[in-house]
Amino acid sequence: MLLRFIKMFLGGLTVLSTISVSAIYFLQNKVVYPSWAQGARNHVDTPDKFDMPYKRVELTTRDDIVIEGYDIQNDDPDSISTVLILCPNAGNIGFFLPIVDIFYRQLNLSVFIYSYRGYGFSEGSPSEDGLKIDADRVMSYLATSSFHKNKKLILYGRSLGGANAIYIASKFSQLCDAVILENTFLSIPKVIPYMYPPLKYFAYFCHEIWESESEIINCSSSAPFLFLSGLQDEIVPPMHMKKLYQLCPSSQKQVIEFPSGHHNDTIIQDGYWEVIRTFLEQYKLIN
């Protein structure tokens, strides 16, 4: 009887383990892409909240998903570049409008920002493949826009947005004039043991990869890259940014570290925006 009970008990554990692992595999997109958090699918602020002129754009991707973007065109003759903002995870593009305002008013840039599929008011559900299709559509829009195609293009990506920026810079290197990355990872599976040590043995179940480590080596060797790293980052190990910097083939790259910067507050560290301004001035992306 005891032996039979042990076998039944172990069999039950195996079933529970299988169910848990299956849940991790099939439900991971809800965790990896928390587009549902903070009510971010219910309301999205618009640029007129900050008194910025804009055009609301709806773009249909090749798999028939409609994504929403804000096209903030700067008509100042001295404005020579557009910055494509690739947002970090969670929230929506309305959350990022204070940053748009800095690029538009203080740095005198045109700005394009969009909601990934499944975020904000964009259709669909987020996935790595889907977000890359979205990026392809946005780049097609910018490359054919009568306004933006004559501007220099800067990619600015934070965290997940940085992975997206690396994808774009590797695939559309001829269209990208500069790349700014903040607190970006080598890949999602390599982040899991740092964020959730108990799940380190299940990291290989993660099907959302974002292999920035291999994609960055295909980026342009001439486009300047700026790496902004918070050394107190509790989500992405700071060594990921160091490794990306080392792998980047650009002959014009620099890394700036912020000793007190965490994952979400590096952007408000002293000197952050001065570093970006100096970078843009150095490579004649702003006047």
Secondary structure, DSSP 4 states (H G I P E B T S, - for coil): -HHHHHHHHHHHHHHHHHHHHHHHHHSHHHHH--TTGGGTTT----GGGGT---EEEEEE-TTS-EEEEEEE----TT--EEEEEE--SSS-GGGGHHHHHIIIIIS--EEEEEPPTTSTT--S---HHHHHHHHHHHHHHHHH-TTGGGSEEEEEEETHHHHHHHHHHHHSGGG-SEEEEES--S-STTTHHHH-GGGGGGGGG------HHHHGGGS-SSS-EEEEEETT-SSS-HHHHHHHHHH---SSEEEEEETT--TTTGGGSTTHHHHHHHHHHHTTS--
